[in-house]
Amino acid sequence: MIDTKGIEAVIPHRGNMRMVDEIRDFTDDHAIGIKYVRDDEFWCAGHFPGKPIMPGVLQIEALAQTVCFL
């Protein structure tokens, strides 16, 4: 497993813009990235208040960052 420090050593995203919290597994042709969604995420207050879901564009960004790590 690769933690946030290991991810940040490879990709430039920091703070609120890092959408991957850990890499569980990776090889030359696949990776499994994990994002732990918390109540204090910057988008929670305005994206369906009371029942927030992770916006699709941020899900795509998380996938892109996982691929960037790979």
Residue, then its C-alpha position, 0 to 999 in steps of 0.5 A: m500500500i502506498d500512503t499520501k506521502g508516497i502518492e505526493a512523491v509521484i503526482p503534483h496534487r496537494g491539499n483539497m485537490r489530491m483526490v487519492d488517499e492511498i494506492r492499494d495495489f499497482t503493477d505495470d498495467h493497473a492500479i487501485g486508488i482509494k479516496y476516503v470521502r469525509d464530511d468536511e470535503f470542500w464540495c460537501a456543503g453545496h452538493f446536495p446539502g444533507k445528502p452529499i455525493m461526490p461530484g462526477v467530475l471529482q470521481i473522474e479526477a480521482l481516476a485520472q490521478t490514479v492513472c497519473f500515479l501509475 
